[in-house]
């Protein structure tokens, strides 16, 4: 324990455990190191996931991935899952991380459900494989995929979603912040006008969901 400027930090695992207490036996034993049929069905029903990676220095990245349910990821066996890469901003932060540090964390969501499926493992960036033909959406075949060697799997409880009310429409407030075009114009020094950005984000995105330009 250290205290600086009125802030008391936790500095050891023992101190942390003394504050939080011990998890229940059910929580301690819920992990598995392979995908069950139930896990595969969840992944097949999920249209959205968050992918967490970090480089060798510990710099982290979390990337959202979305596709129609059944196309977000495939699970050829109990130890492997494949996530296709769709056209994005080309920063490739997660891919750069994987090339230096293969550890990866995934959370699979099903809209309306509070529980989520967490998968941790080791990732490889793949540019070609026989399974790429199974990753085609709307006629477009991905040029890259993330292949994950599954090491840890478990379902996560719904408390965070219950506290946030995330899936309750009455809690939604999309106008709490300006439209995305206005946000971009406010934080980036770019030559495009607000009108050009508004047109791009309104219609340009739809044209680039799967087709690489």
LUMBA-343891 format. One record per residue (C-alpha): residue number from 1; residue in one letter; x, y, z. Coordinates in steps of 0.001 Angstrom, whole numbers. Example, Ala and Ser with C-alpha at 12.3 -4.5 7.8 and 13.67 -1.06 7.14 Angstrom:
LUMBA-343891
   resi   resn        px        py        pz
      1      a     12300     -4500      7800
      2      s     13670     -1060      7140
This chain:
LUMBA-343891
   resi   resn        px        py        pz
      1      x         0         0         0
      2      x      1297      3453      -935
      3      x      -252      6878      -367
      4      x       538      9945     -2488
      5      x     -1426     13203     -2651
      6      x     -4281     11645      -754
      7      x     -4476      8658     -3143
      8      x     -3918      5241     -1590
      9      x     -2863      2633     -4122
     10      x     -3070     -1132     -3828
     11      x       410     -2581     -4349
     12      x       167     -6313     -3725
     13      x     -2016     -9280     -4575
     14      x     -2489    -10066      -887
     15      x     -3736     -6540      -205
     16      x     -6115     -6750     -3144
     17      x     -7514    -10069     -1962
     18      x     -7965     -8732      1573
     19      x    -10187     -5973       170
     20      x    -12214     -8005     -2325
     21      x    -12435    -11297      -475
     22      x    -12339    -14723     -2095
     23      x    -14401    -15768     -5128
     24      x    -16949    -18516     -4672
     25      x    -16129    -22120     -5549
     26      x    -18456    -21864     -8536
     27      x    -16514    -18878     -9862
     28      x    -13161    -20553     -9203
     29      x    -14105    -23618    -11222
     30      x    -15933    -22078    -14195
     31      x    -12879    -21851    -16466
     32      x    -12210    -24401    -19193
     33      x     -9419    -24673    -21754
     34      x    -11526    -25681    -24738
     35      x    -14735    -24713    -26522
     36      x    -17788    -26768    -25615
     37      x    -20754    -27128    -27958
     38      x    -22506    -24461    -25865
     39      x    -19574    -22078    -26366
     40      x    -19614    -22697    -30120
     41      x    -23353    -21991    -30273
     42      x    -22841    -18726    -28380
     43      x    -20087    -17643    -30773
     44      x    -22288    -18544    -33735
     45      x    -25120    -16426    -32305
     46      x    -22893    -13425    -31580
     47      x    -22692    -10489    -34036
     48      x    -20182     -8450    -31999
     49      x    -16983     -8940    -30033
     50      x    -14224     -6936    -28400
     51      x    -10638     -8020    -29123
     52      x     -7950     -7097    -26586
     53      x     -4226     -7221    -27386
     54      x      -992     -5675    -26138
     55      x      2541     -5323    -27403
     56      x      5653     -6613    -25628
     57      x      5891     -3379    -23627
     58      x      2336     -3700    -22322
     59      x       736     -1018    -24485
     60      x     -2864     -2157    -24912
     61      x     -5523     -2005    -27605
     62      x     -9171     -3047    -27696
     63      x    -10817     -3355    -31109
     64      x    -14521     -3925    -31858
     65      x    -15406     -6542    -34477
     66      x    -18851     -6938    -35991
     67      x    -20537     -9172    -38565
     68      x    -23889    -10884    -39010
     69      x    -24336    -13650    -36453
     70      x    -22688    -16783    -37786
     71      x    -20064    -14795    -39701
     72      x    -18298    -13056    -36821
     73      x    -16126    -16076    -36075
     74      x    -15928    -19760    -36905
     75      x    -14873    -22610    -34623
     76      x    -13412    -25492    -36656
     77      x    -12611    -27465    -33495
     78      x    -12656    -27194    -29713
     79      x     -9244    -25541    -29569
     80      x     -9465    -23031    -32409
     81      x    -11518    -20037    -33430
     82      x    -11077    -17849    -36496
     83      x    -12012    -14159    -36757
     84      x    -12072    -12629    -40260
     85      x    -10730     -9132    -40775
     86      x    -13120     -6768    -42553
     87      x    -12208     -3383    -44097
     88      x    -11391      -819    -41427
     89      x     -9141      2163    -40842
     90      x     -5937       238    -41668
     91      x     -4200      1210    -38446
     92      x     -3841     -2509    -37661
     93      x     -2994     -1784    -34014
     94      x     -4154     -5201    -32868
     95      x     -2284     -7012    -35617
     96      x       943     -5177    -34790
     97      x       477     -6213    -31165
     98      x      -102     -9851    -32062
     99      x      3064     -9939    -34152
    100      x      5097     -9027    -31064
    101      x      2912    -10584    -28346
    102      x       410    -13314    -29332
    103      x     -1701    -13205    -26164
    104      x     -5275    -12155    -26896
    105      x     -8539    -11671    -25020
    106      x    -12017    -11776    -26572
    107      x    -15494    -10979    -25265
    108      x    -18478    -12169    -27351
    109      x    -21796    -10327    -27003
    110      x    -25364    -11267    -27874
    111      x    -27584     -8144    -27990
    112      x    -30108     -8123    -25177
    113      x    -28114    -10591    -23086
    114      x    -26269     -9470    -19970
    115      x    -23934    -12434    -19820
    116      x    -20953    -12609    -22175
    117      x    -18493    -15267    -23294
    118      x    -14819    -14616    -22623
    119      x    -12075    -16403    -24540
    120      x     -8350    -15980    -23952
    121      x     -5600    -17547    -25999
    122      x     -2708    -17105    -28391
    123      x     -3264    -15492    -31769
    124      x     -1697    -15727    -35204
    125      x     -2277    -13326    -38088
    126      x     -3117    -15432    -41150
    127      x     -3104    -14204    -44757
    128      x     -4343    -17401    -46428
    129      x     -5898    -20681    -45309
    130      x     -8490    -23170    -46611
    131      x    -11064    -21784    -44185
    132      x    -11035    -18341    -45836
    133      x    -13749    -19574    -48188
    134      x    -15960    -20071    -45117
    135      x    -15492    -16418    -44125
    136      x    -17070    -14825    -47202
    137      x    -19802    -12252    -46472
    138      x    -21785    -10556    -49244
    139      x    -19411    -11987    -51808
    140      x    -16293    -10568    -50168
    141      x    -13459    -12802    -48979
    142      x    -11231    -11385    -46210
    143      x     -7546    -10853    -46922
    144      x     -6535    -11492    -43295
    145      x     -7839    -13437    -40312
    146      x     -6943    -13879    -36668
    147      x     -6516    -17515    -35702
    148      x     -6786    -18090    -31963
    149      x     -5463    -21088    -30058
    150      x     -7983    -21293    -27214
    151      x     -6506    -21456    -23710
    152      x     -9233    -20183    -21376
    153      x    -13021    -19949    -21751
    154      x    -15772    -18941    -19359
    155      x    -19096    -17120    -19196
    156      x    -19081    -13753    -17468
    157      x    -21984    -12647    -15296
    158      x    -24493     -9928    -16222
    159      x    -23927     -7494    -13334
    160      x    -22183     -4815    -15429
    161      x    -25045     -4808    -17938
    162      x    -27623     -4740    -15157
    163      x    -25915     -1773    -13495
    164      x    -25531       141    -16760
    165      x    -28946      -703    -18205
    166      x    -27144     -1020    -21529
    167      x    -29838     -2946    -23386
    168      x    -32767      -906    -22040
    169      x    -33893      1585    -24730
    170      x    -35262      3937    -22095
    171      x    -31683      4514    -20882
    172      x    -30288      5317    -24335
    173      x    -29237      8885    -25030
    174      x    -27402      8994    -28373
    175      x    -27664     12795    -28531
    176      x    -25586     13170    -25364
    177      x    -22719     13793    -27775
    178      x    -22744     15456    -31218
    179      x    -22743     13353    -34422
    180      x    -19472     11609    -35245
    181      x    -18567     14039    -38014
    182      x    -18673     16912    -35522
    183      x    -16550     14977    -33049
    184      x    -13897     14282    -35677
    185      x    -13829     17909    -36776
    186      x    -13488     19025    -33153
    187      x    -10514     16838    -32241
    188      x     -8588     16514    -35533
    189      x     -6920     19141    -37684
    190      x     -8112     17916    -41084
    191      x     -8918     19693    -44366
    192      x    -12352     18148    -44918
    193      x    -15328     20359    -44190
    194      x    -17998     19352    -41724
    195      x    -20386     18792    -44643
    196      x    -17908     16452    -46348
    197      x    -17369     14492    -43168
    198      x    -21101     14243    -42543
    199      x    -21635     12799    -46029
    200      x    -18760     10367    -45617
    201      x    -19882      8962    -42277
    202      x    -23528      8857    -43360
    203      x    -23072      7078    -46693
    204      x    -19390      6323    -47301
    205      x    -19223      3851    -44429
    206      x    -22058      1769    -45853
    207      x    -20173      1334    -49115
    208      x    -17026       115    -47342
    209      x    -18383     -2475    -44921
    210      x    -16950     -5400    -46870
    211      x    -15482     -4101    -50124
    212      x    -11811     -3171    -49876
    213      x    -11045       142    -51570
